Amino acid sequence: MNGEPSTLVSPGIWGFIAFFVLAVALYLLMRNMNARMRRMSYRAEELQREAEDRSQGQGEAAQAEADETDDATPAQEQTEDPGQKPGTQSQS
């Protein structure tokens, strides 16, 4: 008691218990956060795949529509001469 700090002061068992509880809580929070981040990443990848599939589906639909119009165009352009036999093409 002559003004020197005592070296016998320690946090004791309650300090250890409080630190241990905080460490366990931090571990559980980090594990939960990693699981949520992983789940969010998988959902983002799945949404991206669905968007790509939809865009490819729209591209294929547009291509099929273009093919249909291309197939219809030559048939419309071909006209038979009235004096020509059916099923023969003119040699122009």
Secondary structure, DSSP 8 states (H G I E B T S, - for coil): --S---S----HHHHHHHHHHHHHHHHHHHHHHHHHHHHHHHHHHHHHHHHHHHHHHHHHHHHHHHHHHHHHHHHHH----TTS-TT-----
